[in-house]
Amino acid sequence: MGRQKKLMRNFIGIIKDRVSLIKAALSIKRSAAIVRAAVIRSTTHSTSSPPKEHRVAAVLALGHGSLPTARACVAAIMYRLHGTGDAHVALKCLIILRHVVARGTFILRDQLSFFPDAGCRNFLNVTAFRDDRDVETWEISSWVRWYGAVLESNLIASRILGVYISSSSDLTQNKPTFTSLLNSDLMREIDVLVRIVEELSNFPDSLHCQKNDLVYEAVNLTGKDYRWTQRRIGTRLSECVDRIDRSRFGESAELTRCLTRLEECRERLVALFVNRNRNDAFWDLVRETKAKAEEERERERWVVTVSEWTHFEERVKGPSQRLRLAYGGEWDRVHLTVMPAMA
């Protein structure tokens, strides 16, 4: 019975895709028809397999056209994402969006970055996505919500870092940029990168769903993003180590808290990627940087304590103070000397 329902669902999905393609073909504007057809073919209902490479390439090729074409492409993907109730279609849309971010032309990625509400949390609008037709689609829905949150954190980070997540740009290209940053700006970049790792670690508990090819592809792509994020965090932590002796009061404490959040994600990430992205050298750097930050924080506390004590002692060791005390209804002048031992 379950197999028959699944076959019927796939058949209905094929019909929906055919109808959508016919509607696109009937569009007055040929360019709009081409865009919609490319998006529909890359996000079909018919299978749980990820979008085929030639379908992805067809969508990305739209970024080589005019600005209106690129804008129409992103709008079509978002319309498809927000208009579907099918978990497989929604996850395919998110995978296509990730390819746009990582592999698309600047003009195509730019349209996604400045899409209405882009850069804000929940602009993909999948936090409430539910496909409750059966247990499988219900579980895949949780992966849709998770992957949407990961993509949102990636795009927010891209706006702050000035570079797209998992883009092909050389890692050393931005080194002069962040080495010239203020400590507060450097911490902001580290924080937004750690937030990506936190979103990655918030994956659903239904890890068995990775047997589904579509879910497996989403996890595989996040693995690439995770490695990219690790490298970006690592280069910034190396810069922090060089600056730690010159950090201002409170900055070492902020860095310690940030790295603690990062370490708390490690165990779940090992479960998600099954040791595919362990990168022990990265975690060694995190641990060493955190230890140095904690040492600096303790030194700052000691300096503050000594400074406060010295300031108080200077006040106490000053000349005796003449106080006016009430006695017998009259004011008398009484010499009161405060000894250092009383401090």
Beta strands, then each sheet from edge to edge (+ up, - down):
strand 1: 321-327
strand 2: 330-336
sheet 1: 1+ 2-
end
